[in-house]
């Protein structure tokens, strides 16, 4: 059960990092 929770947390963290990266790309592209 702990392995499932850890894998879910890892997937959620990857999703958050992906969203932050996309937001940063949008911010940087808006400057140009």
N, C-alpha and C positions, 0 to 999 in steps of 0.2 A: 504493500500500500504506500509506503514511504517513497518507493521508486516512482510510482505514478505521480505523486504530488511534486516530486523534484523535477520530473520531466515536464509537467504542466507549468511549473514556475519557470523553467528554462525556456519553454516555448513562448510564454508571456513576456519574458524579458527580451527575447529576440524580437518579438512583435513591437514592443515599446521602442527598442533601439532602431528598428526599421522605420517606425513612424517619425522618430526624432531626426533621423537622417534625411527622410523625405522633406520634413519641415525645414531643415537647414538648407537643403537644395533649393526649395522654393524661395526662402528668404534671400539667399545669395543671388538667385536668378532675377529677383525683383530689383536688385540694385543696378543691374546692368540694363 
